[in-house]
Amino acid sequence: MKYLNHIRGLQHLGIPTTKLQESIAFYEQIGFQIINEEKQLNGDNVVFVEANQLVIELWEVQFKSEKNGAIDHIALDVTDIEVLYQEAIDNDLIIVSKGIETLHYWKKGIKFFIIEGPNQEKIEFCQINL
């Protein structure tokens, strides 16, 4: 499989929150530092915090999750999003994003797509534009 040729490792864990400032304070208390702050397309905030190369994405949501401590997705850092997207199609993986999507995060933007695993877990393949 071509996946292993393009996956560099875990990029981040995504955690939605209705209490962004409390979440930031909590992660700072246990050793994380803010490494990036952005605005979502809807104007709400998204913050990336890091400790020892573990990155957590915290983003504001307007609803409370049915589960406490819910992790929304696991994002993998990749080097060739187009190759991996075609590989996902060729292997009949369940793609839950609208193809390869883009966001303005990280100065030059990102490209990503999301698949769903057998337990309805979401795996994001994410390439930061350098």
C-alpha positions as CSV (number, residue, x, y, z in Angstrom):
1,M,0.0,0.0,0.0
2,K,1.1,3.5,-0.8
3,Y,-0.2,4.9,2.5
4,L,3.0,4.0,4.5
5,N,5.1,5.9,1.9
6,H,3.3,9.1,2.7
7,I,2.3,9.0,6.4
8,R,4.8,10.7,8.6
9,G,3.0,10.1,11.9
10,L,0.3,11.5,14.1
11,Q,-0.5,15.1,13.3
12,H,-3.1,15.9,15.9
13,L,-6.1,14.8,17.9
14,G,-9.2,16.9,17.4
15,I,-11.4,17.7,20.4
16,P,-14.5,19.9,20.1
17,T,-15.3,22.1,23.1
18,T,-18.0,24.5,24.3
19,K,-15.4,25.8,26.9
20,L,-12.4,26.8,24.8
21,Q,-10.7,29.1,27.3
22,E,-11.1,26.5,30.1
23,S,-9.7,23.8,27.7
24,I,-6.7,26.0,26.8
25,A,-6.0,26.7,30.5
26,F,-6.3,23.0,31.3
27,Y,-3.9,21.9,28.6
28,E,-1.4,24.7,29.5
29,Q,-1.6,23.6,33.2
30,I,-0.5,20.1,32.2
31,G,2.4,21.4,30.0
32,F,0.9,22.2,26.6
33,Q,1.6,25.5,24.8
34,I,-0.4,27.3,22.1
35,I,1.3,26.9,18.8
36,N,-1.4,28.2,16.4
37,E,-4.7,30.1,16.6
38,E,-7.1,30.5,13.8
39,K,-10.7,31.3,13.0
40,Q,-13.1,28.7,11.7
41,L,-15.1,29.5,8.6
42,N,-18.1,30.3,10.9
43,G,-15.9,32.8,12.9
44,D,-15.5,30.6,16.0
45,N,-12.0,30.0,17.3
46,V,-9.7,27.0,16.8
47,V,-6.5,26.6,18.8
48,F,-3.7,24.1,18.4
49,V,-1.7,23.2,21.6
50,E,1.5,21.1,21.7
51,A,3.5,19.2,24.3
52,N,6.5,17.0,23.3
53,Q,5.3,16.8,19.7
54,L,1.7,15.8,20.6
55,V,-0.6,18.3,19.0
56,I,-4.3,18.7,20.1
57,E,-6.7,20.8,18.1
58,L,-9.4,22.4,20.2
59,W,-12.2,24.1,18.5
60,E,-15.3,25.9,19.6
61,V,-18.7,24.3,19.0
62,Q,-22.1,25.6,19.8
63,F,-23.5,22.3,21.1
64,K,-22.6,20.0,23.9
65,S,-21.3,16.6,22.9
66,E,-23.4,13.6,24.1
67,K,-20.2,12.1,25.4
68,N,-17.7,13.7,27.8
69,G,-14.2,13.9,26.5
70,A,-15.1,13.0,23.0
71,I,-12.3,12.9,20.5
72,D,-13.7,13.8,17.1
73,H,-10.9,12.6,14.9
74,I,-7.4,11.4,14.6
75,A,-5.3,13.3,12.0
76,L,-2.3,11.8,10.2
77,D,0.4,14.0,8.8
78,V,0.9,13.2,5.1
79,T,3.2,14.2,2.3
80,D,1.1,13.5,-0.8
81,I,-2.6,14.0,-0.3
82,E,-3.6,13.3,-3.9
83,V,-1.9,9.9,-4.0
84,L,-3.5,8.9,-0.7
85,Y,-6.9,10.1,-1.8
86,Q,-6.7,8.0,-5.0
87,E,-5.5,5.0,-2.8
88,A,-8.6,5.5,-0.6
89,I,-10.9,5.4,-3.7
90,D,-9.1,2.4,-5.2
91,N,-9.5,0.5,-1.9
92,D,-13.2,1.4,-1.5
93,L,-12.7,3.2,1.8
94,I,-15.6,5.2,3.1
95,I,-14.8,8.9,2.4
96,V,-16.9,11.2,4.6
97,S,-15.4,14.5,3.5
98,K,-16.3,16.2,0.2
99,G,-13.2,14.9,-1.6
100,I,-10.0,16.7,-0.8
101,E,-10.9,19.8,1.1
102,T,-8.9,22.9,2.0
103,L,-8.7,25.3,5.0
104,H,-6.7,28.4,5.6
105,Y,-5.0,27.1,8.7
106,W,-1.2,27.2,9.2
107,K,-0.2,30.3,7.2
108,K,-0.3,28.6,3.8
109,G,-3.4,26.4,4.3
110,I,-4.0,22.7,4.5
111,K,-5.5,20.0,2.3
112,F,-7.3,17.1,3.9
113,F,-9.8,14.3,3.5
114,I,-11.5,12.1,6.0
115,I,-12.4,8.4,6.0
116,E,-14.6,6.5,8.3
117,G,-13.3,3.3,10.0
118,P,-15.4,0.2,11.0
119,N,-16.3,1.7,14.4
120,Q,-17.4,5.0,12.8
121,E,-14.0,6.6,13.9
122,K,-12.9,9.4,11.7
123,I,-9.3,9.4,10.3
124,E,-8.1,12.6,8.7
125,F,-5.3,12.6,6.2
126,C,-3.8,16.1,6.4
127,Q,-1.1,17.9,4.4
128,I,0.1,21.3,5.6
129,N,1.1,23.5,2.7
130,L,4.7,24.5,3.1
